[in-house]
């Protein structure tokens, strides 16, 4: 049975317990500096509380996991730390003290009270204009970029491959090696961007440097030979792997949210990449939706807990691509609406927390930038969500079942771009697509940032030319070559002069005024 099915199993067992005990429940769990406060509905019955690791299931319950028995008066306080382990990462469940039968679902920490070390506001610019894969920071500053994202691999932080690493990080009583050359690279880049007022999002990925089963960072179900990208699910299936994962997130958040900004600031972490296409971008072998989402939910929750431990304003995002109701091979991909709905249900079951959404509304055909020609609909049943119908996502997240505490979860567009077609009008068509997309996104309040992919064309993107610059890759280098038409359009997108620089796009889109519906013969 997959873990997503255990909630129903727990309900059946709960009913079997019978009596007034069935009414008992954990309302919330609050982390304090040195204790955890488990808040229950008012009850004076004799109850027991069991502790489970984040990766354990209710069917692994046994008497040895009971940590408290008694008659609570609304709350139970337990020590937060146990042998250097921070119990914010555990789950807690009510059990019948005689049979060890679970009562309800296991619950996680959902509030941090005074426990977070820092709470000052992290950068969240008012403007939405952003860029991915920045190659030249001075050029990005000249463009007026407000947001950037940068990929960080798990092994760019944790070094398990060097016998005597340059530096180590003491975590939960053990020394963990650090990849200091990579960390110094991020230090310099993030500090410079922070000095310019740019908000930084990190896309956290697991592309192992050592590709063998002895590497504890590799998920045991990952297909090392069949994976098309070499990007795998985070291994959060056992204590050793979870410790490395938690350590990496804690290290990043602690280092890059210092009040003195010594190494720069990051504002958010995006966990993994494009979960709908998990076979390609979050590989854990051939796996059904329940299996993938159980792992992913755990990785997202652990990242949020690790971040909240250090900074209350730090955000965690899930990653989604353009697929919505389209369903291909059910063992290789997940519908977008199913992903959102199931994650929301699972997080509510264990105690809801404020994860947010990083979405990639690429055009239907990646080589056709004129997204207004996409054959998508404005109904929730649309197979894909692109810039043409991005309003579908903005409306969908307003559903009560997807909100957190009544609030709509934030959306950022963290990776999407427009190909430069061949022909004399290719650069103008690319620029027109950006102009129209920015016009639309600027008017959707549910979307806080729009990071265009990418700064410079890349020779290894399957023939796509998505950059603001062409690329000079002579001699194996990778640097900007020539500005494209889109460069200037991008520069003025969020300025009072935008209409002058967007004017050229109207005839290519097939409109007379901004806000008109494009004509389909604008080709």
C-alpha positions in Angstrom: 0.0 0.0 0.0 1.3 3.4 -0.9 1.6 6.0 1.8 -1.1 8.2 0.3 -3.4 5.3 1.1 -2.5 5.2 4.8 -4.8 8.1 5.7 -7.8 6.0 4.8 -6.4 2.9 6.6 -5.9 5.0 9.7 -9.5 6.1 9.5 -10.6 2.5 9.5 -8.4 1.6 12.4 -9.6 4.7 14.2 -13.2 3.6 13.9 -12.2 0.2 15.3 -10.9 1.7 18.5 -14.3 3.0 19.4 -15.5 5.0 22.4 -14.6 8.6 23.3 -11.0 8.1 22.3 -12.1 8.5 18.7 -12.9 12.2 19.3 -9.3 13.0 20.3 -7.1 14.7 17.8 -3.9 16.7 17.4 -4.9 20.2 16.4 -1.4 21.6 15.7 2.3 21.2 16.8 4.2 24.4 17.6 8.0 24.5 17.7 9.6 26.6 20.5 13.3 27.2 21.1 13.7 24.1 23.3 10.4 22.3 23.2 7.5 21.1 21.0 4.0 21.9 22.0 1.5 19.3 20.8 -1.9 20.9 21.0 -4.9 18.6 21.3 -8.6 19.2 21.4 -9.7 19.5 25.0 -9.6 16.0 26.5 -8.8 14.4 29.8 -8.7 10.8 28.5 -5.7 8.6 28.9 -3.8 8.9 25.6 -0.5 8.0 24.1 1.6 9.9 21.6 4.0 8.1 19.3 6.9 9.6 17.3 7.7 8.6 13.8 10.5 9.6 11.5 9.5 11.6 8.5 9.9 8.6 6.2 8.1 6.1 8.5 4.5 5.0 8.0 1.7 4.3 10.5 2.1 0.6 9.8 5.5 0.8 11.4 4.0 1.8 14.8 5.1 -0.2 17.8 5.1 0.3 21.5 8.7 1.4 21.5 7.7 4.5 19.5 5.4 5.8 22.2 7.0 8.9 23.8 4.2 10.1 26.1 1.2 8.6 27.9 -1.2 10.4 30.2 -4.2 12.6 30.4 -3.5 15.9 28.6 -5.3 19.1 29.4 -5.3 20.5 25.9 -1.5 20.3 25.3 1.6 18.2 25.8 5.1 19.6 25.8 8.1 17.4 24.9 11.8 18.3 24.6 12.6 19.5 21.1 16.0 17.9 20.9 16.9 14.3 21.4 20.6 13.2 21.0 21.4 16.3 18.8 18.4 15.4 16.5 15.9 18.2 16.1 12.4 16.7 16.5 10.8 19.3 14.2 11.5 16.7 11.5 9.5 14.0 13.2 5.8 13.2 12.9 3.6 12.6 15.9 0.4 10.5 16.1 -2.1 9.7 18.8 -2.4 6.0 19.6 -4.5 3.8 21.8 -2.2 3.2 24.8 -3.1 -0.5 25.1 -3.2 -1.6 21.4 -0.9 1.0 19.9 -3.6 1.5 17.2 -3.3 4.8 15.5 -5.9 7.5 16.1 -6.2 9.8 13.1 -3.2 10.8 11.0 0.4 11.5 11.9 0.9 15.3 12.3 4.0 17.5 11.7 5.2 20.8 13.1 3.2 23.6 11.5 4.1 26.6 13.5 7.5 28.0 14.8 6.5 30.6 17.4 9.8 32.1 18.7 11.9 29.3 17.3 13.1 30.8 14.0 16.4 32.6 14.4 15.6 35.4 11.9 12.5 37.2 10.7 13.6 40.3 8.8 12.0 40.7 5.4 13.8 39.0 2.5 14.0 40.6 -0.9 10.6 40.6 -2.7 10.7 43.4 -5.3 7.5 45.0 -6.4 8.3 44.5 -10.1 7.9 41.1 -11.7 10.7 41.1 -14.3 13.2 38.3 -13.9 15.8 36.3 -15.7 17.3 32.8 -15.5 20.8 31.5 -16.0 22.4 35.0 -15.7 25.8 34.9 -17.4 26.8 38.6 -17.0 25.6 40.3 -13.8 26.4 43.8 -15.0 24.2 43.2 -18.1 21.4 41.9 -15.9 21.7 45.0 -13.8 21.5 47.2 -16.9 18.4 45.3 -17.9 16.7 46.2 -14.7 16.2 42.6 -13.5 14.3 42.2 -10.3 14.4 38.4 -9.9 16.8 35.6 -10.9 16.9 31.9 -10.3 20.0 29.7 -10.1 20.4 26.0 -10.0 22.1 24.4 -7.0 22.8 20.7 -6.9 22.7 18.8 -3.6 26.3 17.8 -4.2 27.2 21.5 -4.8 26.7 21.8 -1.1 27.4 18.3 0.4 30.7 16.7 -0.5 30.6 12.9 0.0 33.3 12.2 -2.6 36.4 13.8 -1.2 38.2 11.8 1.6 39.5 15.0 3.2 37.2 17.9 2.1 38.4 21.4 2.4 35.8 22.2 5.0 33.1 20.4 7.0 29.8 21.3 8.5 28.9 19.9 11.9 25.3 18.7 11.8 23.4 16.6 14.3 26.7 15.5 15.9 28.5 14.4 12.7 30.9 16.2 10.3 29.6 16.6 6.7 32.0 17.6 3.9 31.3 20.8 2.1 31.9 21.5 -1.6 33.7 24.8 -1.0 34.7 25.7 -4.6 31.0 25.6 -5.6 29.9 27.4 -2.4 32.4 30.2 -3.0 31.1 30.6 -6.6 27.5 31.1 -5.2 28.8 33.4 -2.5 30.3 35.8 -5.0 27.3 35.7 -7.3 24.6 36.0 -4.7 26.4 38.8 -2.9 26.7 40.9 -6.1 23.1 40.3 -7.0 21.9 41.2 -3.5 23.8 44.4 -3.6 21.8 45.3 -6.6 18.5 44.6 -4.9 17.8 41.4 -6.9 15.7 38.7 -5.3 17.3 35.2 -5.8 15.4 32.0 -6.1 17.3 28.7 -5.9 16.2 25.6 -7.9 17.4 22.7 -5.7 18.2 19.6 -7.8 19.7 16.2 -7.2 22.1 15.4 -10.1 24.6 13.2 -8.3 28.3 13.5 -9.2 28.9 9.9 -8.1 26.5 7.7 -10.0 26.5 4.4 -8.1 24.2 2.8 -5.6 26.6 3.4 -2.7 25.9 7.1 -2.9 23.3 7.7 -0.2 22.0 10.8 -2.0 20.6 8.6 -4.8 17.0 7.4 -4.4 16.9 3.6 -4.2 14.3 3.4 -7.0 16.1 5.8 -9.4 16.9 4.4 -12.8 20.6 5.2 -13.1 21.0 3.9 -16.7 17.5 4.8 -18.1 17.1 8.4 -16.7 17.2 10.7 -19.7 18.7 13.7 -17.7 20.5 12.3 -14.7 18.3 14.4 -12.4 16.8 12.2 -9.7 14.3 12.4 -6.9 15.7 13.4 -3.5 16.4 10.4 -1.4 14.3 11.0 1.7 13.7 7.3 2.4 16.0 6.7 5.4 17.6 8.5 8.2 21.1 8.8 6.6 19.8 10.3 3.4 17.3 12.6 5.2 20.1 13.9 7.3 22.2 14.9 4.3 19.1 16.5 2.7 18.2 18.4 5.8 21.8 19.5 6.3 22.1 20.9 2.8 18.9 23.0 3.1 19.8 24.2 6.6 23.3 25.2 5.4 22.0 27.2 2.5 19.3 29.0 4.4 21.5 29.8 7.3 24.4 31.0 5.1 22.3 33.0 2.6 19.9 34.8 5.1 22.5 36.3 7.4 21.5 39.8 8.5 24.9 41.2 7.5 24.4 39.8 3.9 28.0 38.6 4.0 27.3 36.0 1.3 24.2 37.6 -0.2 20.5 36.7 0.4 18.3 34.1 -1.2 14.5 34.5 -0.8 13.2 31.1 -1.8 13.9 27.5 -2.7 12.2 25.6 -5.5 12.3 21.9 -4.7 13.2 19.8 -7.8 12.1 20.4 -11.3 8.9 19.9 -13.3 7.3 17.1 -11.3 4.7 16.3 -13.9 7.5 14.8 -16.0 9.1 13.0 -13.1 10.7 10.3 -15.3 12.8 13.1 -16.9 13.3 15.6 -14.1 12.7 13.8 -10.8 13.6 10.3 -11.6 12.7 7.5 -9.1 12.2 4.9 -11.8 8.9 3.9 -13.2 6.5 5.0 -10.5 2.8 5.9 -10.1 1.6 9.2 -8.9 1.0 8.2 -5.2 4.6 6.9 -4.9 6.1 10.0 -6.5 3.9 12.5 -4.6 4.6 10.8 -1.2 8.3 11.3 -1.7 7.9 14.8 -3.1 5.6 15.9 -0.3 8.2 14.8 2.2 11.0 16.6 0.4 9.0 19.8 0.3 7.9 19.6 3.9 11.5 18.8 5.1 12.8 21.8 3.1 10.1 24.1 4.7 10.9 22.9 8.2 14.7 23.3 7.6 14.1 26.8 6.2 11.7 27.9 9.0 14.3 26.8 11.6 16.5 29.7 10.4 14.3 32.3 8.8 10.5 32.8 9.0 10.3 34.8 5.8 11.9 32.1 3.6 9.6 30.5 1.1 9.5 27.0 -0.4 8.0 26.4 -3.9 7.0 23.2 -5.8 7.9 23.0 -9.5 5.4 22.4 -12.3 5.6 22.4 -16.1 3.0 23.4 -18.7 1.1 20.0 -18.6 -2.3 20.3 -16.8 -4.8 17.5 -17.6 -2.8 15.8 -20.2 -1.9 12.3 -19.1 0.8 10.3 -20.9 2.4 7.2 -19.5 1.1 7.1 -15.9 4.3 5.6 -14.7 6.4 8.4 -16.1 4.3 11.5 -15.6 1.5 13.1 -13.5 -1.3 15.4 -14.4 -0.8 19.0 -13.2 -4.1 19.3 -11.6 -3.7 16.0 -9.8 -0.3 17.0 -8.6 -1.7 20.2 -7.0 -4.8 18.6 -5.5 -3.0 15.6 -4.1 -0.1 17.7 -2.5 -2.7 20.0 -0.9 -4.7 17.0 0.5 -1.6 15.3 1.8 -0.2 18.4 3.4 -3.5 19.0 5.1 -3.6 15.5 6.4 -0.2 15.9 8.2 -0.7 19.6 9.0 -0.9 22.2 6.3 2.1 24.5 5.6 2.7 27.4 3.2 4.3 25.8 0.1 3.9 27.9 -3.1 4.0 27.2 -6.8 6.7 27.7 -9.4 5.1 27.2 -12.8 6.6 27.0 -16.4 4.0 28.0 -19.0 6.1 27.4 -22.1 4.3 27.7 -25.4 2.5 24.5 -26.5 5.3 23.9 -29.1 8.6 25.0 -27.7 9.8 26.0 -31.2 6.7 28.1 -31.9 7.0 31.3 -29.8 3.6 32.7 -30.9 1.7 31.2 -27.9 -1.5 33.0 -29.0 -1.8 30.3 -31.6 -1.7 27.5 -29.0 -4.7 25.0 -29.2 -5.5 25.3 -25.5 -8.8 26.3 -23.8 -9.7 28.5 -20.9 -11.4 25.7 -19.1 -10.0 23.8 -16.1 -10.0 20.7 -18.4 -7.4 22.2 -20.7 -4.6 19.8 -21.5 -1.9 22.4 -21.0 -1.5 25.8 -19.4 0.6 28.2 -21.5 0.8 32.0 -21.6 -2.3 32.0 -23.7 -4.5 30.6 -20.9 -2.3 31.3 -17.8 -5.5 32.8 -16.3 -6.7 29.2 -15.7 -3.9 28.6 -13.2 -4.5 31.9 -11.5 -8.2 31.0 -11.0 -7.6 27.4 -10.1 -5.3 28.2 -7.1 -8.1 30.3 -5.6 -10.1 27.1 -4.7 -10.6 26.7 -1.0 -9.0 23.2 -1.1 -5.7 24.7 -2.4 -5.5 27.8 -0.1 -3.3 27.9 3.0 -5.0 29.5 5.9 -7.5 31.1 3.6 -4.7 32.7 1.6 -4.0 32.0 -2.1 -0.6 30.4 -2.5 1.9 32.5 -4.4 2.8 31.7 -8.0 6.1 32.5 -9.7 6.9 31.8 -13.3 10.4 30.5 -12.8 11.4 29.1 -16.2 9.8 29.7 -19.6 11.0 31.4 -22.7 10.5 31.9 -26.4 12.5 30.4 -29.3 14.0 32.7 -31.9 12.6 31.2 -35.2 14.7 31.3 -38.4 14.0 34.0 -41.0 14.2 37.8 -41.2 11.4 38.3 -38.6 12.6 35.7 -36.1 14.0 38.0 -33.5 11.0 40.3 -33.7 8.6 37.4 -33.3 10.5 36.2 -30.2 10.4 39.8 -28.8 6.7 40.1 -29.6 5.9 36.9 -27.7 7.8 38.3 -24.6 6.0 41.7 -24.9 2.6 40.1 -25.0 3.4 37.6 -22.2 4.7 40.4 -19.9 1.7 42.5 -20.6 -0.6 39.6 -19.5 1.5 38.6 -16.4 1.8 42.2 -15.2 -2.0 42.2 -14.8 -2.4 38.9 -12.9 -1.9 39.7 -9.1 -1.6 36.0 -8.2 1.7 35.8 -10.0 4.5 37.7 -8.2 7.5 37.1 -10.5 8.2 36.2 -14.1 11.7 34.9 -14.8 12.4 34.6 -18.5 14.5 31.7 -19.7 17.2 32.5 -20.6 19.9 35.2 -20.6 22.0 33.8 -23.4 21.3 31.1 -26.0 22.7 27.8 -25.0 24.2 25.3 -27.5 22.9 22.3 -25.5 19.1 23.1 -25.4 18.1 20.9 -28.3 18.3 23.6 -30.9 16.2 26.1 -28.9 17.4 29.7 -29.0 15.8 31.3 -26.0 18.2 34.0 -25.0 18.3 37.8 -25.0 21.8 37.3 -26.6 23.2 34.9 -29.1 26.0 32.8 -27.8 29.7 32.7 -28.5 30.7 29.2 -27.9 34.0 29.3 -29.8 36.8 27.4 -28.1 34.4 25.7 -25.8 33.5 28.9 -24.0 30.0 30.2 -23.2 29.5 33.9 -23.3 27.2 36.5 -24.8 27.8 37.4 -28.5 25.2 39.7 -30.0 22.2 41.4 -28.5 18.9 40.3 -30.0 15.9 42.5 -30.6 14.3 41.2 -27.4 17.1 42.7 -25.3 15.7 46.3 -25.5 12.1 45.1 -25.2 12.9 43.2 -22.1 14.8 46.2 -20.6 11.8 48.5 -20.8 9.1 46.0 -20.0 8.5 47.2 -16.5 9.1 50.9 -17.1 6.8 53.8 -18.0 8.1 53.7 -21.5 6.9 50.1 -22.1 4.2 51.0 -24.6 6.7 52.6 -27.0 8.9 49.6 -26.9 6.0 47.1 -27.2 4.2 48.9 -30.1 6.0 46.9 -32.8 4.4 43.7 -31.4 0.8 44.6 -32.1 0.9 43.8 -35.8 2.7 40.5 -35.2 0.2 39.5 -32.5 -2.8 40.7 -34.6 -4.2 43.3 -32.3 -4.9 47.1 -32.5 -4.9 47.8 -28.8 -3.5 46.0 -25.7 -6.2 43.9 -24.2 -7.7 42.9 -27.6 -7.9 39.3 -28.6 -5.3 38.3 -31.2 -6.3 37.4 -34.7 -5.3 33.9 -35.6 -4.0 35.0 -39.0 -1.2 37.0 -37.5 1.6 34.8 -38.7 
